[in-house]
């Protein structure tokens, strides 16, 4: 069995963008898929094929709110008990994993949650100088908290309305940067805000 330095668990119900260019040869990737997810993008499957057994697709049974969270906790716990000196990463925008991460860290297990593959880059670049970055934050701040977008899709619609003329890639990047900077986070499928003053 190859000697992996880190283990990456992808909550595929929560995030579907798997950027293989940020995956190291010494990373074991486990993509956890829910039972209702019947189809996968062919290009993604083809991109992960060259990694061989380093990338594993795991389809789990069971329905219910946060069902995948428990499966990821199971696989991470199993691996952490065998390879305590390795690094463990959960890729999900759902902050519900954070208590687990804190518990693992308190046990001297190197674990973290990421919200973007950009965070796996040696020096993550976040474009805070983007003029839309400040504009969208200002407009969100001017909306009553109860009226702010509550789902990722509606938040993307809000961002798109402010970035008329921008490409979808630029809009996706702005939303991703909001998650990385913890300006927004997801809790049980709902968007929560931590807007700067």
C-alpha positions, 0 to 999 in steps of 0.5 A: 500500500502506498505511503500517503501523507494526507487523507482528503474526504470529499462530501460530494453531496455538499461540494461537487467541484473536485480540482485534481490539479491540487491533489498531491501524489501522496494524498489519499482521496475518498469521495463520499457519495450519497445513495441518491446521487445516481450520476457523476460527470464523466470528465471528473471520473476520467480526471481522477482515473490517472490517480488509480487507487489513490482516489476512491469513490465510496457510495454509502447507503442511508438517507436523512439530514447530515447522513453523509457527515456520519459516514465521513466521520467514520472513515476519518476516525478509522484512518486516524486510528491507523495513521495518527501522524498523518494529516486529515482534511474534510472538503465541505462548505458545511461548518457542522464538521467543525466540532469534530475537527476541534475534537481531533485537534485536541487529541493531537490529530492534524485535521482541518476542514477546507471550503475550496481546493485553493486552500490546498495550494502552497500559498492560497491567493484570494482576490480581496482587491476585486471591486465586487468583493467590497460591493457585494459585502456592503450590499449584504450588510445593508439587508436585514439579516432575516432577508439575506440569501439563505441558500448557496444558489440564492446567494449566487443569484445575489452575487450574479446580479451585482456582477453583470457582465462578469463570467460565471468563473469570476462569480464562482471565484467570488463566492469561493473567496467568501467561504475561504475568508469565512464571510459566509459559511454553511450550517445544515444546508443554510448560509450564515453570515459573518460580515466584516464591520 
